[in-house]
Amino acid sequence: MPRWLPPGIETARRYRRAWLWPDLRAGIVVTALLIPAGMGYAQVAGLPPETGLYATIVPLIVYAVVGPSRILVLGPDSALAPIIAAAILPLALGDDDRAVALAGLLALMVGAILLLGGILRLGFVTDLLSKPIRVGYLNAVALIVIISQLPTLLGFSSDAESPAGEVAAVWLGITGGQVQPLALAFGLGSLAVIVVLAVVRSRVPGVLAAVVGAIALTAMLGLSDELPVVGALPQGLPAPALGGLEWSDVAALALPAAGIALVAFTDSAVLSRTLAARRGETVSGSREMGAIGAANLAGGLFGGFPVSASASRTPVAEQAGSKSQLTGVVGAALIVLFMLLTPGLTEFLPSATLAAVVIMAASRLVDVTGFLRLARMDRVDAALSAAAFVGVFVFGVLEGIAVTIGLSLLAFVNHSWRPYRAELGRVTGLRGYHDLSRYPRGARIPGVVIVRFDAPLFFANGGLFDDFVRSRVEAAGPDVRTVILAAEPITDVDTTAADELVELDDWLTARGIRMVIAEMKDPVVDVLRDYGLLDRFTPDRFAPTVGAAVDDVTGTLRGDLEGTKWEAEPPVRDDRDGAG
């Protein structure tokens, strides 16, 4: 099948009959969350609640066709809503119609940025989102979502704009007697239903049972006036709403659009890659970027606002058994049916029940085990994960991700700046040449110093490389006549490091020592040629292997080592930073 065809078409061609019921069931379950969540996030963004439904229907359908992830659920998002409000409300000046138009324009601009990024194959930026960052990010997002729902679960509202503010609001609400027992009962009861049905592995999804049960109880007992409810579903279908815009609006929204595009793609990429890894699949970052862009473009044209992958609704779809993009199509179709046939149904849905559903969905993103595993494996990775968590939780999604990516790059530079470096020697009973710091009984080849530097040579570590080689030569004594550089780990040499290499060679030559480069990769040799250094480092100063260089220097072969058994002592672990 041609690779340019949309992923949704490919899935449709290969669709399995066994997927149909899981997809239908997941679509039904997710709809119970899509409707109230879309309305709620629209209000957070300062927009009429129906725009949240428009921003759900259209992107779901578009992503089902062009999106690379089979179960990613798009829609209004808690991370984007505050940014959208901050961007459009100062320009709208209290005019709801203008706010809707500005939100649509913002979605178009976000979509264009992401679509262009996908076309230019800029999805590689997801490579900066390493596993430690993803673990810390998802844990922070999950905690933020859970905290944001606690006031609703307890039956009161909060105007806090940060997680810390939400925690303070919850504490003040509890100590100030604002908790509504009836709302709390519905919230805790809904949590219990979802958890119990999950534990017993009921065929009836816990989310669906909790929502339907809460609506039925509220309606039958006439409780809609006694506890907070979501409210009636507004009527109307998605339609263009871009009137009254000017070019000055485009300029005013340019910076927010770029920021929202980064957050939306980061959100979606982290979630998409995490889910794909769970399912043994792979997702192209560039195709993901383009698909999110297309979904935002379509949503902006039809009365919506910027959207991304949902960190609360996608896990619900996954738990409900979603197998393909059909889940999103079912969800979009059911929202349309609700809007046309039963617009008043959500009037009896307790807000506390919705909060319980969101909390349970977000809790599935928490990965404490993953963080503890990182802590056991690598302290630097664990620190990066913790930094991602703290950054996102304290400073916000965009700022937290930017800070953590910066820390990741610094960690990479630090690793390359101070790489492992070793002097090699012969170890009785082992073929080849080995790190003398790990094999204390090993020995230098008389008159020869063999060094290895496990990183590309660039401006930040060229001096370190020079100093290391000089220190090994001085430690070996006055009889050294040859330095062999085991250059296989050196994958590049920049101009600054090339100058350091020349200075080192001059220093060695002045002491009657000849440097031989062994196992250097051809592309790196080409770099030295481009720098004009092959007049200095002539072909006789290169060797295919370290062993060949030693044979040439000593005039002997290593036949005495062939066929020997592995009888040498085990290597000594070296936890020191850098050199052995």
Residue pairs with C-beta under 8 A, 6 or more apart in sequence:
1 10
1 13
6 65
6 66
7 65
7 66
7 67
7 68
7 287
7 291
7 325
8 64
8 65
8 66
8 67
8 325
9 65
11 70
11 324
11 325
15 324
15 326
16 323
19 323
19 324
19 326
20 326
22 320
22 321
22 322
22 323
23 321
23 322
23 323
23 324
23 326
23 327
23 330
24 326
24 330
25 205
25 320
25 321
26 71
26 317
26 320
26 321
26 322
26 323
26 327
26 330
27 322
27 326
27 327
27 328
27 329
27 330
27 331
27 333
27 334
28 208
28 330
28 334
29 205
29 207
29 208
29 316
29 317
29 320
30 73
30 313
30 316
30 317
30 320
30 322
30 327
30 331
31 330
31 331
31 334
31 335
31 338
32 207
32 208
32 211
32 212
32 357
33 207
33 211
33 312
33 313
33 316
33 354
33 357
33 358
33 361
34 56
34 73
34 75
34 313
34 331
34 335
35 53
35 233
35 335
35 338
35 346
36 230
36 346
36 349
36 351
36 354
37 52
37 75
37 76
37 310
37 312
37 313
37 354
37 358
38 49
38 52
38 53
38 55
38 56
38 75
38 76
38 335
39 49
39 50
39 52
39 53
39 230
39 231
39 233
39 234
39 346
40 49
40 52
40 230
40 354
41 52
41 75
41 76
41 77
41 78
41 81
42 48
42 49
42 50
42 51
42 52
42 53
42 55
42 76
42 81
42 305
43 49
43 52
44 78
44 81
44 82
44 85
45 52
45 76
45 80
45 81
45 82
45 84
45 85
45 88
45 103
45 305
46 84
46 85
46 88
46 89
46 92
46 99
47 84
47 96
47 99
47 100
47 103
47 305
48 96
48 100
48 234
49 231
49 234
50 234
50 236
50 303
51 100
51 103
51 303
51 304
51 305
52 76
53 233
53 234
53 335
53 339
54 238
54 299
54 302
54 303
54 304
55 75
55 76
55 107
55 299
55 303
55 304
55 305
55 306
55 307
56 74
56 75
56 76
56 304
56 307
56 331
56 332
56 335
57 238
57 332
57 335
57 336
58 238
58 295
58 298
58 299
58 301
58 302
58 304
58 332
59 74
59 75
59 295
59 296
59 298
59 299
59 304
59 307
60 73
60 74
60 75
60 295
60 328
60 329
60 331
60 332
61 298
61 328
61 329
61 332
62 291
62 294
62 295
62 298
62 299
63 72
63 74
63 291
63 292
63 294
63 295
63 325
63 328
64 325
64 326
64 328
64 329
64 332
65 325
66 290
66 291
66 294
66 295
67 74
67 288
67 291
67 292
67 295
67 325
68 272
68 283
68 284
68 287
68 288
68 291
69 272
69 275
69 276
69 283
69 288
69 309
70 279
70 281
70 322
70 323
70 324
70 325
71 275
71 314
71 317
71 318
71 322
71 323
71 324
71 325
71 327
72 268
72 271
72 272
72 275
72 309
72 314
73 309
73 310
73 313
73 314
73 316
73 317
73 327
73 328
73 331
74 268
74 292
74 295
74 307
74 308
74 309
74 310
74 328
75 307
75 310
75 313
76 305
76 307
76 310
77 264
77 267
77 307
77 308
77 309
77 310
77 311
78 144
78 145
78 148
78 311
78 312
79 141
79 263
79 267
79 308
79 396
79 397
80 260
80 263
80 264
80 267
80 306
80 307
80 308
82 161
83 256
83 259
83 260
83 263
83 398
84 103
84 106
84 256
84 260
84 305
84 306
86 256
87 102
87 106
87 253
87 256
87 257
87 260
88 99
88 102
88 103
88 106
88 253
89 99
91 98
91 102
91 249
91 252
91 253
92 98
92 99
92 102
97 241
97 243
97 244
98 244
100 241
100 303
101 241
101 242
101 243
101 244
101 245
102 245
102 249
102 253
103 300
103 304
103 305
103 306
104 240
104 241
104 242
104 300
104 301
104 303
104 304
104 305
105 242
105 245
105 249
105 250
105 253
105 300
106 253
106 256
106 257
106 260
106 300
106 305
106 306
107 296
107 297
107 299
107 300
107 304
107 305
107 306
107 307
108 296
108 297
108 300
108 301
109 250
109 253
109 254
109 257
110 257
110 260
110 261
110 264
110 293
110 296
110 300
110 306
111 292
111 293
111 294
111 295
111 296
111 297
111 298
111 299
111 300
112 293
112 297
113 257
113 258
113 261
113 293
114 261
114 264
114 265
114 289
114 290
114 292
114 293
114 296
115 289
115 290
115 293
115 294
115 297
116 293
117 123
117 261
117 265
117 286
117 289
117 290
117 293
118 286
118 287
118 288
118 289
118 290
118 291
118 293
119 290
121 286
122 286
122 289
123 269
123 284
123 285
123 286
123 287
123 288
123 289
124 285
124 286
125 265
125 269
125 285
126 269
126 273
126 285
126 288
127 285
128 405
128 408
128 409
129 137
129 266
129 269
129 270
129 273
129 401
129 405
130 381
130 384
130 408
131 374
131 381
132 374
132 381
132 382
132 384
132 385
132 388
132 408
133 270
133 384
133 385
133 388
133 401
133 404
133 405
133 408
134 270
134 273
134 274
135 367
135 370
135 371
135 374
135 385
135 388
136 371
136 384
136 385
136 386
136 387
136 388
136 389
136 390
136 392
136 404
137 266
137 270
137 388
137 389
137 392
137 400
137 401
137 404
138 270
138 271
138 274
138 311
138 365
138 366
138 367
139 365
139 366
139 367
139 368
139 371
139 385
139 389
140 388
140 389
140 390
140 391
140 392
140 393
140 400
141 267
141 311
141 362
141 365
141 392
141 397
142 311
142 362
142 363
142 364
142 365
142 366
143 163
143 362
143 366
143 393
144 163
144 392
144 393
145 311
145 312
145 358
145 359
145 361
145 362
146 359
146 362
146 363
147 163
147 166
147 167
147 170
148 163
148 166
149 355
149 356
149 358
149 359
149 362
150 166
150 170
150 355
151 157
151 158
151 166
151 169
151 170
151 173
152 187
152 228
152 351
152 352
152 354
152 355
153 183
153 184
153 187
153 188
153 352
153 355
153 356
153 359
154 170
154 173
154 174
154 178
154 179
154 180
154 183
154 184
154 187
154 352
155 178
155 179
155 180
155 181
155 182
155 183
155 184
155 187
155 227
155 228
155 352
156 173
156 178
156 179
156 180
157 228
158 165
158 166
158 169
158 170
158 173
159 169
160 166
160 168
160 169
163 393
163 394
164 394
172 178
173 179
180 227
180 228
182 223
182 226
182 227
183 227
183 228
183 350
183 351
183 352
184 352
186 214
186 217
186 218
186 227
186 350
186 352
186 353
186 356
187 350
187 352
187 353
187 355
187 356
188 356
189 210
189 214
190 210
190 211
190 213
190 214
190 350
190 352
190 353
190 356
190 357
191 356
191 359
191 360
193 206
193 209
193 210
193 213
194 206
194 207
194 209
194 210
194 356
194 357
194 360
195 206
195 360
196 206
197 204
197 205
197 206
197 209
198 206
198 319
202 209
205 319
205 320
206 360
207 316
207 319
207 320
207 357
207 360
207 361
210 353
210 356
210 357
211 349
211 353
211 354
211 357
214 349
214 350
214 353
215 345
215 346
215 348
215 349
216 348
217 223
218 224
218 227
218 229
218 348
218 349
218 350
219 348
223 350
224 347
224 348
227 350
227 351
227 352
228 350
228 351
228 352
229 346
229 347
229 348
229 349
229 350
229 351
230 346
230 347
230 349
230 350
230 351
230 354
231 346
231 347
232 343
232 344
232 345
232 346
232 347
233 338
233 339
233 342
233 343
233 344
233 345
233 346
233 347
234 339
234 343
235 339
235 340
235 343
236 339
237 336
237 339
237 340
238 302
238 303
238 304
239 302
239 303
240 301
240 302
240 303
241 302
241 303
242 300
242 301
259 398
260 306
262 398
262 401
263 308
263 397
263 398
263 401
264 292
264 296
264 306
264 307
264 308
265 288
265 289
265 292
265 308
266 397
266 398
266 401
267 308
267 309
267 311
267 397
268 288
268 292
268 308
268 309
269 285
269 288
269 289
271 309
271 311
271 314
272 283
272 288
272 309
273 283
273 285
275 314
275 318
276 282
276 283
292 308
292 309
295 307
296 306
296 307
299 305
299 306
299 307
300 306
311 362
311 365
312 358
312 361
312 362
313 361
315 361
315 362
315 364
315 365
316 357
316 361
317 327
318 364
319 364
320 327
338 345
338 346
371 382
371 385
371 386
374 381
374 382
374 385
375 382
380 411
384 404
384 407
384 408
384 411
387 403
387 404
387 407
388 400
388 401
388 404
390 400
391 399
391 400
391 401
391 403
391 404
392 400
392 401
392 404
393 400
394 400
395 403
413 460
415 455
416 455
416 456
416 458
416 460
416 461
417 460
417 461
417 464
418 461
418 464
418 577
418 578
419 453
419 454
419 455
419 461
419 578
420 454
420 578
420 579
420 580
421 451
421 452
421 453
421 454
421 464
421 465
421 468
421 578
421 579
421 580
422 435
422 436
422 437
422 438
422 451
422 452
422 454
422 579
422 580
423 435
423 436
423 437
423 444
423 449
423 450
423 451
423 452
423 472
423 580
424 433
424 434
424 435
424 436
424 450
424 451
424 452
424 486
424 546
425 433
425 434
425 436
425 439
425 442
425 443
425 444
425 445
425 450
426 433
426 434
426 442
426 443
426 444
426 445
427 434
427 439
427 441
427 442
427 568
428 441
428 567
428 568
429 564
429 565
429 566
429 567
429 568
430 439
430 564
430 566
430 568
431 561
431 562
431 564
432 546
432 547
433 450
433 486
433 546
433 547
433 550
434 442
434 571
435 452
435 571
435 574
435 580
436 442
436 444
436 580
437 572
437 574
437 579
437 580
438 571
438 572
438 573
438 574
438 580
439 568
439 569
439 571
439 572
440 572
441 568
441 569
444 450
444 476
445 550
445 553
445 554
446 479
447 479
447 480
447 481
447 482
447 553
448 480
448 481
448 482
448 483
448 484
448 550
448 553
448 554
449 469
449 472
449 473
449 476
449 480
449 482
449 483
449 484
450 483
450 484
450 486
450 546
450 550
451 468
451 469
451 472
451 483
451 484
451 485
451 486
452 485
452 486
452 489
453 465
453 468
453 485
453 487
453 489
453 490
454 489
455 461
455 489
455 490
456 490
456 491
456 492
456 493
456 494
457 465
457 490
457 492
457 493
457 494
457 497
457 498
457 500
457 501
458 492
458 493
458 494
458 496
458 497
459 494
459 496
459 497
461 497
462 494
462 496
462 497
462 499
462 500
462 501
463 500
465 497
465 500
465 501
465 504
466 500
466 501
466 503
466 504
468 579
469 483
469 485
469 504
470 504
470 507
473 480
473 483
473 508
473 511
473 513
480 513
481 512
481 513
481 514
481 553
482 513
482 514
482 515
482 516
482 553
483 508
483 513
483 514
483 515
483 516
484 515
484 516
484 517
484 518
484 543
484 546
484 549
484 550
484 553
485 515
485 516
485 517
485 518
485 520
486 518
486 519
486 546
487 517
487 518
487 519
487 520
487 521
487 524
488 518
488 519
488 520
488 521
490 520
490 521
490 524
491 521
491 524
492 524
492 527
493 501
493 524
493 527
493 528
493 531
495 531
498 528
498 531
498 533
501 533
502 533
502 536
504 515
505 515
505 536
505 537
508 514
508 515
514 541
515 541
516 541
516 542
516 543
516 549
516 552
516 553
517 537
517 541
517 542
517 543
518 542
518 543
518 544
518 545
518 546
518 548
518 549
519 543
519 544
519 545
519 546
520 542
525 534
525 542
528 534
528 537
543 549
543 552
547 558
550 558
551 557
551 558
574 580
